[in-house]
Amino acid sequence: MSRIVYVNGEFLPEEDAKISVFDRGFLFADGVYEVSTIIDGKLVDNGAHLARLERSMKELEMDQPCTMEKLEAAQHELLRRNDVKEGGLYLQVTRGAADRDFAFPKEAKSSLVMFTQAKAVIDNPAAKTGISVVTMPDIRWQRRDIKAIGLLPASMAKQAALKAGADDAWMIEDGYVTEGSSNNAHIVTKDGVLVTRALSNKILHGITRKAVLALAEETGITVEERSFTPEEVGEASEAFITSASMFVMPVTKFDGEPVGDGQPGPVSTRLRALYVAFARDSLS
């Protein structure tokens, strides 16, 4: 059976789905997106993702394609039609179709596309071993707080990491770690302090990041929101990433060297378990 996708108010087999060649997402990467994780056929912390979507559209002066209530109803109908129990739901809003011009079009109607992807989320085998990351220069634009669809620099960093035999890249700017190719970066110092970069235009305001930091503080872990260097990663007892698709994922190797003892540490392991419980409680 063909996967069903959503395109501007219609549920269609994926092979029948079409977007105009004049869509500004195609021509200018003029769009934003969100990915909500699916567990037990429901969405994790979806309200927070939709709130961030609204913020991204507002920052780009982009009209909403429909009300958030209608969008959420379409998400749940898409889940029902595809019967996905675990994975992710991707949604993308663009400024719509208009004749090619760098100026924002006055008459274009925003476009909304959604699709689902089935994949293991909770029982990800990498959580037991950790992942390896290497450093790459951060060549992205300066509004990383907007979850925009112009992801080529991040894709290039990810591909370069894979070619280097690693799983992901942590990007470096002005001597400090910004974030991973599609995730937020964290370390745990030898004193047990969780350090992660403060929110700004330099990083994405991660939904999973926000929840995990709250869980850490609830369990008595000291959190410092500040920039950290690659040298600090090498001296840390643990490192990990957070993202909607990876939850909390230990980083056990950094630029070819082990982080701590080279095994998933107690803080990241504990936070992953706490986040899985949080995720189940946030299902809608």
NUMARFI-319717 format. One record per residue (C-alpha): z, y, x. Coordinates in steps of 0.001 Angstrom, whole numbers. Layout:
BEGIN
+---------+---------+---------+
:       Z :       Y :       X :
+---------+---------+---------+
:       Z :       Y :       X :
...
+---------+---------+---------+
This chain:
BEGIN
+---------+---------+---------+
:       Z :       Y :       X :
+---------+---------+---------+
:       0 :       0 :       0 :
:    -934 :    3445 :    1317 :
:    1825 :    5908 :    2144 :
:    2154 :    8727 :    -387 :
:    2256 :   12288 :     910 :
:    2855 :   15605 :    -829 :
:     323 :   18439 :    -547 :
:     779 :   21665 :   -2508 :
:    2143 :   20160 :   -5700 :
:     308 :   16816 :   -5586 :
:    1453 :   13349 :   -4547 :
:   -1522 :   11646 :   -2892 :
:   -2382 :    8583 :    -811 :
:   -2408 :    9781 :    2795 :
:   -6126 :    9080 :    3194 :
:   -6870 :   11461 :     292 :
:   -4666 :   14327 :    1507 :
:   -6536 :   17453 :    2618 :
:   -5708 :   20908 :    3970 :
:   -8192 :   23776 :    4343 :
:   -9757 :   24311 :    7774 :
:   -8744 :   27958 :    7244 :
:   -5057 :   27091 :    6935 :
:   -3149 :   29362 :    9333 :
:   -1001 :   26462 :   10474 :
:   -4196 :   24893 :   11857 :
:   -5646 :   28126 :   13254 :
:   -2550 :   29944 :   14537 :
:     397 :   27498 :   14370 :
:    1576 :   29983 :   11740 :
:    4128 :   27781 :   10045 :
:    7616 :   26330 :   10080 :
:    9005 :   22869 :    9515 :
:   12102 :   20761 :    8923 :
:   12946 :   17092 :    9336 :
:   15678 :   15549 :    7200 :
:   16964 :   12113 :    8122 :
:   16880 :    9342 :    5504 :
:   19742 :    6852 :    5177 :
:   20028 :    4417 :    2281 :
:   17062 :    6122 :     636 :
:   18803 :    9527 :     593 :
:   18698 :   12680 :    2732 :
:   21302 :   13619 :    5334 :
:   22764 :   17162 :    5183 :
:   19604 :   18277 :    3425 :
:   21074 :   21497 :    2044 :
:   21623 :   22778 :    5579 :
:   18026 :   21950 :    6507 :
:   16674 :   23811 :    3482 :
:   18867 :   26813 :    4288 :
:   17428 :   26882 :    7812 :
:   13923 :   26566 :    6361 :
:   14559 :   29660 :    4228 :
:   15773 :   31537 :    7312 :
:   12709 :   30527 :    9348 :
:   10359 :   31707 :    6603 :
:   12231 :   34989 :    6280 :
:   12075 :   35619 :   10040 :
:    8274 :   35200 :    9883 :
:    7897 :   37240 :    6664 :
:    6460 :   34156 :    4993 :
:    6543 :   33640 :    1221 :
:    8204 :   30510 :    -110 :
:    5642 :   28057 :   -1540 :
:    8010 :   27302 :   -4437 :
:   11697 :   27498 :   -5303 :
:   14097 :   25475 :   -3165 :
:   15055 :   23531 :   -6304 :
:   11439 :   22493 :   -6887 :
:   10998 :   21638 :   -3214 :
:   14121 :   19463 :   -3215 :
:   12972 :   17680 :   -6372 :
:    9638 :   16941 :   -4678 :
:   11484 :   15552 :   -1638 :
:   13379 :   13068 :   -3793 :
:   10253 :   12065 :   -5707 :
:    8495 :   11432 :   -2388 :
:   11394 :    9219 :   -1285 :
:   11180 :    7294 :   -4547 :
:    7434 :    6766 :   -4306 :
:    7540 :    5536 :    -699 :
:   10796 :    3605 :   -1075 :
:   11937 :    4573 :    2431 :
:   15470 :    3386 :    3147 :
:   15855 :    4750 :    6684 :
:   13802 :    7203 :    8691 :
:   12811 :   10830 :    8237 :
:   11176 :   13230 :    5813 :
:    8999 :   15905 :    7431 :
:    8107 :   19084 :    5567 :
:    5892 :   21910 :    6756 :
:    5296 :   25350 :    5277 :
:    2411 :   27498 :    6529 :
:    1293 :   30967 :    5542 :
:   -1650 :   29337 :    3795 :
:   -5433 :   29552 :    3968 :
:   -7290 :   32790 :    4706 :
:  -10317 :   33920 :    6704 :
:   -9399 :   33952 :   10402 :
:   -7669 :   37195 :   11359 :
:   -4666 :   37790 :   13604 :
:   -3076 :   40069 :   10988 :
:   -1042 :   38376 :    8263 :
:   -3250 :   37949 :    5161 :
:   -2147 :   39815 :    2038 :
:   -3423 :   37339 :    -564 :
:   -2805 :   33913 :     997 :
:    -491 :   31479 :    -799 :
:    1938 :   29523 :    1350 :
:    1133 :   25837 :    1776 :
:    3657 :   22977 :    1603 :
:    3077 :   19504 :    3036 :
:    5580 :   16624 :    3196 :
:    5520 :   13023 :    4379 :
:    7986 :   10257 :    5212 :
:    8333 :    8045 :    8291 :
:   10275 :    4778 :    8352 :
:   12294 :    4105 :   11521 :
:   15682 :    2803 :   12635 :
:   18174 :    5634 :   12871 :
:   21719 :    4298 :   12835 :
:   21187 :    1110 :   14851 :
:   19134 :    2793 :   17559 :
:   19409 :     514 :   20619 :
:   19289 :    3529 :   22957 :
:   22747 :    4556 :   21739 :
:   24209 :    1546 :   23571 :
:   22553 :    2319 :   26911 :
:   21932 :    6053 :   26814 :
:   18727 :    7852 :   27736 :
:   17420 :    9458 :   30908 :
:   16298 :   13065 :   31151 :
:   14545 :   15138 :   33799 :
:   14356 :   18901 :   34143 :
:   11257 :   20950 :   33357 :
:   10606 :   24716 :   33364 :
:   10998 :   26196 :   29885 :
:    7601 :   27753 :   29089 :
:    8136 :   28236 :   25356 :
:    8090 :   31480 :   23372 :
:   11209 :   33632 :   22972 :
:   12014 :   32886 :   19302 :
:   13198 :   29307 :   19578 :
:   15701 :   29937 :   16787 :
:   12749 :   29787 :   14370 :
:   11774 :   26169 :   13721 :
:    8089 :   26899 :   14187 :
:    5260 :   24369 :   14381 :
:    3877 :   25627 :   17715 :
:    5247 :   22640 :   19633 :
:    2687 :   22154 :   22401 :
:    5013 :   23275 :   25258 :
:    7722 :   20894 :   24021 :
:    5158 :   18115 :   23673 :
:    3945 :   18751 :   27221 :
:    7537 :   18572 :   28521 :
:    8125 :   15304 :   26688 :
:    4915 :   13804 :   28049 :
:    5716 :   14919 :   31594 :
:    9139 :   13272 :   31275 :
:    7563 :   10011 :   30131 :
:    5131 :   10100 :   33054 :
:    8127 :   10557 :   35368 :
:    9729 :    7436 :   33931 :
:   12337 :    9309 :   31853 :
:   12938 :    9459 :   28110 :
:   13085 :   13225 :   27626 :
:   13182 :   16613 :   29326 :
:   15871 :   19258 :   29483 :
:   14240 :   22640 :   29934 :
:   15440 :   25186 :   32474 :
:   15200 :   28974 :   32238 :
:   16773 :   31460 :   34662 :
:   18700 :   28619 :   36267 :
:   20305 :   27344 :   33058 :
:   19617 :   24494 :   30647 :
:   18242 :   25743 :   27334 :
:   17713 :   22524 :   25346 :
:   15758 :   19293 :   25197 :
:   12174 :   18904 :   24047 :
:   13348 :   18353 :   20450 :
:   17145 :   18401 :   20639 :
:   20209 :   20373 :   21681 :
:   21860 :   19628 :   25035 :
:   25581 :   19088 :   25694 :
:   27840 :   18066 :   28576 :
:   31466 :   16995 :   28811 :
:   33322 :   18244 :   31880 :
:   35730 :   16111 :   33886 :
:   38501 :   18027 :   32086 :
:   37159 :   16779 :   28731 :
:   35684 :   20098 :   27581 :
:   32485 :   19893 :   25526 :
:   30063 :   22564 :   26776 :
:   26898 :   23570 :   24941 :
:   24728 :   26671 :   25005 :
:   25698 :   29420 :   22559 :
:   23406 :   30212 :   19645 :
:   20786 :   32881 :   20257 :
:   17015 :   33284 :   20102 :
:   16859 :   31026 :   23176 :
:   17632 :   27755 :   21341 :
:   17179 :   26150 :   17960 :
:   20222 :   26449 :   15730 :
:   20562 :   22699 :   15339 :
:   21899 :   21324 :   12057 :
:   23250 :   18209 :   13786 :
:   24656 :   20376 :   16591 :
:   26648 :   22426 :   14063 :
:   28126 :   19355 :   12378 :
:   28968 :   17615 :   15660 :
:   30743 :   20666 :   17104 :
:   32839 :   20921 :   13938 :
:   33715 :   17220 :   14193 :
:   34644 :   17655 :   17859 :
:   37019 :   20501 :   17107 :
:   38561 :   18565 :   14206 :
:   39418 :   15747 :   16614 :
:   40998 :   18068 :   19191 :
:   38100 :   18343 :   21645 :
:   37848 :   21770 :   23258 :
:   34393 :   23287 :   22759 :
:   32905 :   26006 :   24952 :
:   29674 :   27606 :   23790 :
:   28143 :   28939 :   26993 :
:   25191 :   28377 :   29290 :
:   25461 :   25624 :   31891 :
:   23444 :   24781 :   34988 :
:   21750 :   21572 :   36131 :
:   24403 :   21388 :   38863 :
:   27101 :   21257 :   36173 :
:   25292 :   18359 :   34524 :
:   25476 :   16479 :   37827 :
:   29225 :   17089 :   37974 :
:   29904 :   16250 :   34315 :
:   31654 :   13113 :   33100 :
:   29239 :   12807 :   30154 :
:   26124 :   14359 :   28685 :
:   24431 :   13894 :   25336 :
:   21870 :   15306 :   22947 :
:   22064 :   16015 :   19228 :
:   19181 :   16004 :   16758 :
:   18440 :   15000 :   13187 :
:   16567 :   11879 :   14260 :
:   18785 :   10823 :   17197 :
:   22195 :   11909 :   15844 :
:   24404 :   11895 :   18975 :
:   22614 :   10195 :   21874 :
:   24279 :    9730 :   25283 :
:   22404 :   10912 :   28375 :
:   23270 :    8531 :   31211 :
:   20757 :    9598 :   33866 :
:   19810 :   13143 :   34854 :
:   16993 :   13879 :   37322 :
:   17236 :   10320 :   38591 :
:   21009 :   10351 :   39148 :
:   23696 :    8781 :   36926 :
:   25772 :   11058 :   34724 :
:   29424 :   10100 :   35173 :
:   29516 :    6332 :   35625 :
:   26009 :    5958 :   34238 :
:   27212 :    4525 :   30912 :
:   27702 :    6100 :   27456 :
:   31080 :    7830 :   27634 :
:   33977 :    7808 :   25171 :
:   33383 :   11334 :   23852 :
:   29710 :   10867 :   22956 :
:   30392 :    7383 :   21598 :
:   33202 :    8692 :   19408 :
:   31184 :   11674 :   18203 :
:   28261 :    9437 :   17284 :
:   30529 :    7263 :   15135 :
:   32052 :   10339 :   13493 :
:   28612 :   11815 :   12819 :
:   27328 :    8607 :   11233 :
:   30292 :    8749 :    8843 :
:   29614 :   12448 :    8183 :
:   25939 :   11690 :    7547 :
:   26796 :    9079 :    4940 :
:   29140 :   11528 :    3216 :
:   26456 :   14233 :    3126 :
:   23747 :   12127 :    1465 :
:   21886 :   13669 :   -1463 :
+---------+---------+---------+
